[in-house]
């Protein structure tokens, strides 16, 4: 079973805008996008830290990726429990 992914990290709602092309005003629709999940963002940040600390040339990509998602899952659990916020600190 996959853990809760935390929902979209950088969603973009449906929006409408106007541009001027060849002197003519054109209305365009910007379709909604969910973006990355919060779990993916947390894992990417954790992986960045791990990669900054490993010795170049070592082949630990599979382990590092698994650990990054373990950290991301732990951050999502702590976030859901209200840990780490200013009120709970």
N, C-alpha and C positions, 0 to 999 in steps of 0.2 A: 504494500500500500504506500502510495506517495504521501509525503507530509504536506501539510498546508503550505502553499507557496507564498502566502502573504499578500496575494493579490497583485495588481499591476503597480509597478514602481513609478512609471512616468506616463500615465495615461493622457491621451489627448481627446477631448470631447469633439463631437460633431460641431463644426463651425462653418460659417459662411463669410466670405471676404470679397472684396472688390479690387480689381486691378484695372489699369488703363493700358490698353494695347492698341497702338495705331490711332490714338485719340478717342477710342471707344471704351466706355466703362463696361467691364465684364464681371458678372457675379460668378464666383467659384465656390464649390463646396469642398471643405477639407474633411475627409471622412475620419471617423474615430479610429484610434489605434490604442491597443492596450499596452504596448511597449513590453519591456522586460518584466519578469516577476520580481518581487522583492527578494525572494530566495536566490534568484540568479545574481542580483546586485550584491547581496551579502556574500555569496560564494566568490564572486569576482574580486571583491575587496579583500577577502581572506586569502585568496590565491595570490593576489598581488603581494601581500606581505610575506607569504611563504616563499615566493619566487625571489624576492629581494634578499632572503636570508640563506638560500641554498648555494652550494658550490656549483659553479658552471660546469656543465658536462655530465652531471649526475642525471641518471634517468629515473626520476621519481614522479613522472607526470601522472600516472594512474593513481598513485598514493596521494599525491598533493591534491588532485582533483577530488578524490573521495573525502579527504580531510576538509577541504574547502566547503563542500556541501554539508559535512558534519557540523562545522562551525556555523554555517548559515542556518541549519535546522535548529541548533542551540540558540542562536540569536532570535529566531522567530518564536521559539517556545518562551524565552525570557521576555520578549516583547508582549506576547499574549498574556503572560502572567503579571505584567506591569513592572517588571524589574528593569532597572537601568534608566528609568525616566527620572526627571527632577523630583517628582513628588515621592517616588519610591526610594530615592537614594538617601 
